[in-house]
Amino acid sequence: MRTIPLLLALVTFNLSAQEIKKVDSERSTINYTGKHFLHKWSAENKNISGLIQIENETITNIGVIAKVSDFRSGNSNLDSNSLRVLDALQFPNVIFRSTSINKENGQIKINGLMNFHGIEKEISVSAKVFELDGKTQLSGKLIVSLTEFLIDRPSLLSMKVDDEINLEFDLYFK
């Protein structure tokens, strides 16, 4: 009979040491930049959803989702072409979920699975972590290969766009 209060105390302690924070969609952004030999372009998404799990002041899990249609370049022709090339109606979301997180040199290294264009790939990314007034900020960069996600790269003047897209994120969790 004494084990029940002890189990309740342990469960309560474990729950209090764990915290879930939600993406602050008013401040968070994901940007990408692509290149063609004639020009560069970029687009930004400010409509991001996601959660982080924190245990004992350490981030232990991350999940983020962004709609392909929410990336805006400021050029409606470019945006509509991007939606067509990325098959946004068939694959509307880019989803990332962590599989492991480790601290390295004042940053965190996040290993996880990225689902983009219907393909799921393992990726690894480093992020800087900042804590301020109960909010957690994650900032980082990564390179995404279009061909690894089976995206047919469009061409202009018989030259395809570069395979690599530079992705930058600045995510706030509260």
C-alpha positions in Angstrom: 0.0 0.0 0.0 2.9 2.4 0.6 4.1 1.9 -2.9 1.1 3.7 -4.4 2.0 7.1 -2.8 5.6 6.6 -3.8 4.6 5.9 -7.4 2.3 8.9 -7.5 5.2 11.1 -6.1 7.6 9.8 -8.8 5.1 10.3 -11.6 4.3 13.8 -10.4 8.0 14.6 -10.1 8.6 13.3 -13.7 5.7 15.3 -15.1 6.9 18.5 -13.4 10.4 18.1 -14.8 8.9 17.9 -18.3 7.7 20.9 -20.2 6.0 21.2 -23.6 6.4 24.5 -25.5 4.5 25.5 -28.6 5.8 27.4 -31.6 5.1 31.2 -31.4 3.8 31.6 -34.9 3.9 35.4 -34.6 7.7 35.4 -34.4 8.9 32.2 -36.0 10.1 32.0 -39.6 11.5 29.5 -42.1 13.3 30.9 -45.2 14.7 29.2 -48.2 17.0 30.5 -51.0 17.5 28.9 -54.4 19.7 29.8 -57.3 19.8 29.7 -61.1 22.7 31.0 -63.0 20.6 34.0 -63.9 19.2 34.9 -60.5 18.6 33.9 -56.9 15.2 33.8 -55.2 14.0 33.4 -51.7 10.7 32.8 -49.8 9.6 33.0 -46.2 7.0 31.1 -44.2 5.6 32.7 -41.1 2.8 30.2 -40.5 4.6 27.4 -38.7 3.4 24.8 -36.2 5.4 22.7 -33.8 6.3 21.6 -30.3 9.4 21.0 -28.3 9.7 18.9 -25.2 12.1 20.0 -22.5 13.2 17.7 -19.6 15.4 19.0 -16.9 16.2 22.2 -18.9 17.3 20.1 -21.9 15.5 19.9 -25.2 14.6 16.2 -25.8 12.2 16.3 -28.7 11.2 18.6 -31.6 8.4 18.4 -34.2 7.8 21.1 -36.8 5.3 21.4 -39.7 5.1 24.0 -42.4 2.7 24.2 -45.4 4.4 24.5 -48.7 1.7 26.9 -49.8 2.6 29.3 -47.0 6.1 30.1 -48.4 5.9 33.6 -50.0 8.6 35.2 -52.2 6.8 38.4 -53.0 6.5 37.3 -56.6 3.1 35.6 -57.3 4.4 33.9 -60.5 7.4 32.4 -58.7 5.1 31.3 -55.9 2.6 29.6 -58.2 5.4 27.9 -60.2 6.9 26.6 -56.9 3.6 25.1 -55.8 3.4 23.3 -59.2 7.0 22.1 -59.1 6.6 20.9 -55.5 3.3 19.2 -56.2 1.8 21.1 -53.2 -1.7 19.8 -53.7 -0.4 16.2 -53.4 2.3 16.9 -50.8 1.0 20.0 -48.9 3.4 19.8 -45.8 7.0 19.8 -44.9 7.3 17.9 -41.6 10.4 17.4 -39.4 10.5 15.3 -36.2 13.6 14.6 -34.2 15.0 11.2 -33.4 17.8 12.4 -31.2 19.2 15.6 -29.8 22.7 16.1 -28.4 24.5 19.2 -27.0 27.7 20.0 -28.9 30.0 23.1 -28.5 27.2 25.3 -27.1 24.7 24.2 -29.7 22.4 21.3 -30.2 22.8 18.7 -32.9 19.4 17.5 -34.0 19.0 14.2 -35.9 15.6 13.6 -37.3 13.3 12.7 -40.2 12.2 15.2 -42.8 9.2 14.4 -44.9 9.1 16.6 -48.0 7.5 15.9 -51.4 6.3 12.5 -50.1 9.8 11.4 -49.3 11.1 10.8 -45.8 14.9 11.4 -45.3 17.2 11.4 -42.3 18.8 14.7 -41.8 21.1 16.3 -39.2 21.2 20.0 -38.3 22.9 22.1 -35.7 21.0 24.9 -34.0 21.8 27.6 -31.5 19.5 27.7 -28.5 18.6 30.9 -26.6 16.5 31.1 -23.5 14.8 34.4 -22.5 11.8 35.1 -20.3 10.6 31.6 -20.5 10.8 31.4 -24.3 13.1 29.2 -26.2 14.6 30.2 -29.5 16.2 27.8 -32.0 18.2 29.2 -35.0 20.0 27.3 -37.6 20.7 26.5 -41.3 20.7 23.4 -43.5 21.0 22.5 -47.1 18.3 20.5 -48.8 18.8 18.6 -52.1 15.8 18.8 -54.4 16.8 15.6 -56.2 17.1 13.6 -53.0 13.4 14.4 -52.5 12.6 13.4 -56.1 11.7 17.0 -57.2 12.1 17.6 -60.9 14.2 20.8 -61.0 12.7 23.4 -63.4 14.9 24.9 -66.1 15.2 28.3 -67.7 17.1 28.8 -70.9 18.0 25.1 -70.9 19.7 25.3 -67.5 18.1 23.7 -64.4 18.0 25.5 -61.1 20.6 24.5 -58.6 19.9 21.2 -56.7 20.7 22.7 -53.3 18.2 24.9 -51.5 19.5 26.8 -48.4 17.1 26.6 -45.5 17.2 28.9 -42.5 15.0 28.7 -39.5 14.4 31.0 -36.5 11.9 29.3 -34.3 10.5 30.7 -31.0 8.7 28.4 -28.5 6.6 29.6 -25.6 
